[in-house]
Amino acid sequence: MDYFIILPDERISLYKDLDYSVPGFRQKEPFVTYGKFDVSDRYPDFFYGKSLFDYYFCVTDRLKEIFDVYSSNLQAVPFFLTDEAYRSQVVCWKIECSMEECIAFRNSKEEWEMTLRKSRGLTRYLLRVRKEKAQYMVVSMELAENMLRRHLYGIRFVPVKINWKESNVYENNNS
């Protein structure tokens, strides 16, 4: 497989209590949000949440540094995840990268498969894929290997086969 969907490890529950409806998640400025964790808790390096139809993909400094190397169009907004009892604070980043529309999607127990439109001359290491109301963060094998070498915490990889469909000039002009 050439690509992987990255997901947070379901066994880690620290990020699940976050309120993604906080106005800061929709804005493009730094903000503070609150969670329930302790000084000794280790926060996952990747997590996401949603509010209505908006998805918010979040990473720690360690993972953002890697993504910065692989993606020239990565947009990141810092936020400060603070314990409700003010015992500790973690700097995280809400990230956005290029969004691809999924033309076809198949999910079975053994394999996930997506068909996306291919933009000419663009190598993709990191992308968001939208299929109807769901969004996924997808990384290339090269980026996934780099992430694994860094021993990031709380991330799992789901192999996905991506089929690229050539987009023709007429489709682009009529969009």
C-alpha positions in Angstrom: 0.0 0.0 0.0 1.2 3.5 -0.8 -1.0 5.4 1.6 -2.4 5.2 5.1 -5.3 6.9 6.9 -4.0 8.1 10.3 -6.3 7.7 13.3 -5.9 8.3 17.0 -5.4 5.2 19.1 -8.9 4.4 20.5 -7.5 3.2 23.8 -6.4 6.8 24.7 -9.4 8.8 25.9 -7.8 12.1 26.9 -8.7 13.9 23.6 -12.3 12.6 23.6 -13.6 15.1 26.2 -12.6 18.2 24.2 -15.4 20.5 23.2 -14.9 21.1 19.5 -17.8 23.6 19.4 -15.5 26.1 21.1 -15.4 29.2 18.7 -11.5 29.0 18.7 -11.6 25.8 16.6 -13.4 27.7 13.8 -11.1 30.7 13.8 -7.6 31.1 12.4 -6.1 32.7 15.6 -4.5 31.1 18.7 -6.9 30.1 21.4 -7.2 28.2 24.7 -9.4 25.2 25.3 -9.8 23.0 28.4 -9.6 19.3 29.0 -9.3 16.9 31.9 -5.8 15.6 32.2 -3.0 15.5 34.7 0.7 16.5 34.6 1.8 12.9 34.2 -0.6 12.2 31.3 0.9 11.8 27.9 -1.2 13.4 25.2 -1.5 11.7 21.8 0.5 13.3 19.0 -2.5 13.1 16.7 -6.3 13.5 17.4 -9.3 14.9 15.8 -12.9 15.8 16.6 -15.9 17.3 14.9 -18.6 19.8 15.5 -21.6 19.6 13.1 -19.9 18.9 9.7 -16.5 20.5 10.5 -13.6 18.2 11.3 -10.6 19.5 13.3 -7.4 17.6 12.9 -4.9 18.4 15.8 -1.3 17.5 16.3 1.5 18.2 18.8 4.7 20.2 18.1 6.6 16.9 17.4 4.2 15.8 14.6 3.8 19.4 13.2 7.5 19.6 12.6 7.4 16.5 10.5 4.3 17.6 8.6 6.0 21.0 7.9 8.8 19.1 6.0 6.4 17.1 3.9 3.7 19.7 3.1 4.3 23.2 1.7 0.6 24.1 1.9 0.1 23.1 5.6 -1.8 25.7 7.6 -1.6 25.5 11.3 -3.1 27.4 14.2 -1.7 26.9 17.7 -4.0 26.3 20.6 -3.3 25.7 24.3 -4.9 22.7 25.7 -5.1 23.4 29.4 -6.2 21.2 32.2 -9.4 22.4 33.9 -7.6 22.4 37.3 -4.7 24.3 35.7 -2.1 21.6 36.6 -0.6 21.6 33.1 -0.9 22.9 29.5 0.1 21.4 26.2 0.7 23.3 23.0 -1.2 21.7 20.1 -1.9 22.7 16.5 -5.1 22.6 14.5 -3.9 21.8 11.0 -5.4 22.1 7.5 -3.9 20.9 4.3 -5.1 20.3 0.7 -8.6 18.8 0.5 -9.4 16.1 -2.0 -12.8 15.0 -3.0 -13.3 11.2 -2.9 -15.1 10.0 -6.0 -15.5 6.4 -4.8 -15.0 4.8 -1.5 -15.0 1.2 -0.4 -14.4 0.0 3.2 -14.1 -3.7 4.0 -12.5 -5.4 7.0 -9.4 -6.3 4.9 -9.0 -3.1 2.9 -10.0 0.5 2.4 -10.0 1.9 -1.1 -10.5 5.4 -2.4 -10.7 7.0 -5.8 -9.5 10.6 -6.0 -9.0 13.1 -8.8 -5.3 13.6 -9.7 -3.9 17.1 -10.0 -1.0 17.1 -12.5 2.6 17.5 -11.3 1.8 17.4 -7.6 3.4 14.8 -5.3 1.2 14.2 -2.3 2.5 13.2 1.1 -0.2 14.6 3.3 -3.8 15.3 2.3 -7.3 15.5 3.7 -10.0 13.4 1.9 -13.6 14.3 2.0 -16.3 11.8 1.3 -19.8 13.2 1.8 -19.9 14.2 5.5 -16.7 12.3 6.6 -13.1 13.5 6.4 -9.9 11.6 6.7 -6.2 12.5 7.1 -4.1 10.5 4.7 -0.3 10.2 4.6 2.1 8.6 2.1 4.1 5.5 3.0 7.3 7.7 3.2 5.7 10.1 5.7 4.2 7.2 7.7 7.7 5.6 8.0 9.2 8.9 9.2 6.4 9.1 11.8 7.1 5.6 13.0 10.9 6.3 13.3 10.0 9.2 15.7 8.0 6.9 18.1 5.0 9.2 18.1 2.4 8.4 20.7 -1.3 7.4 20.2 -1.4 7.1 16.4 -2.5 4.1 14.3 -2.3 3.6 10.6 -4.9 2.0 8.4 -3.7 1.0 4.9 -5.7 2.5 2.1 -5.4 1.9 -1.6 -5.8 5.1 -3.5 -6.7 5.1 -7.2 -6.0 8.4 -8.9 -8.4 9.4 -11.7 -7.0 11.8 -14.2 -9.0 15.0 -14.3 -9.4 16.4 -17.7 -9.3 20.1 -18.7 -13.0 20.4 -19.4 -14.0 19.2 -15.9 -11.7 21.8 -14.4 -13.1 24.7 -16.5 -16.7 23.8 -15.9 -16.3 23.5 -12.1 
